[in-house]
Amino acid sequence: MQISAYTYTNRGGRDHNEDSVRASAGQGVFVLADGLGGHGSGEVASALAVDTLFTGMTQAGALDETDLLTLFQSANEEILRQQAQPGQEEMRTTAVALRLADDQAVWTHIGDSRLYRFSGGELAGVTADHSVTYRKFLGGEISYMDVYHDDDRSRLLRVLGREPCRPEAGRADVSPGDAFLLCSDGFWEFVYNEEIQADLCTARTPEEWAERMLLRHIRRTPPGSDNFSLITVFVEACG
């Protein structure tokens, strides 16, 4: 199994970027976090989360869902400790992490940063946002398309930097031709699932896939838009 990846992050229309991304295609480890809290503290929270998760994942041998959930707990504890610093009391972050190894994908997420999984060019799954808006969708109060525009979409029910810490994990088999997208809400709010899939089907590399989606994104974002970040991952046959 050969893995290639592309990362991108942008402060959008904000003064600074509170998203953090780390990726190692060689080790099959990918982490993205979207900080909350303002005044730079969100940037601290997302960096703490990404560093803790990336280091733990790259240093570990085999990883299953339980191991990843434990790493998320460690990241939460680190952020809680750092909240004792002046100006960082309210910092929080979302996070999503993916590990690819031995024809297996294992992932964990908390908040509304997403993992999209594609197999055979078809959408095979999307993580469920931990938000008031997504709960309204699951309860039948709004449609899936309403999730992109609902007034409660920024009200998160689970994040790192708050107790209890309740991330969710998943696992799936991986085959050549599969692809993954990790992204913050500042990206997925402006690019729809069908468009993500269409751009994947015509892209030859992870970078090309990202560039095509970003062209859609830039046409739709209003002034003052949120930070946006993504990691695109291709799984190919060796040789």
FENLINPE-V796978 format. One record per helix or strand of 2 or more residues. SS is the DSSP state (a for helix, b for strand). FROM is the first residue (numbers start at 1). TO is the last residue. If there is no record, write none. Layout:
ss=SS from=FROM to=TO
ss=SS from=FROM to=TO
//
This chain:
ss=b from=2 to=10
ss=b from=19 to=24
ss=b from=29 to=36
ss=a from=41 to=59
ss=a from=65 to=82
ss=b from=92 to=101
ss=b from=104 to=110
ss=b from=114 to=119
ss=b from=122 to=126
ss=a from=132 to=138
ss=a from=145 to=148
ss=b from=168 to=173
ss=b from=179 to=183
ss=a from=185 to=188
ss=a from=193 to=201
ss=a from=206 to=220
ss=b from=228 to=236
//
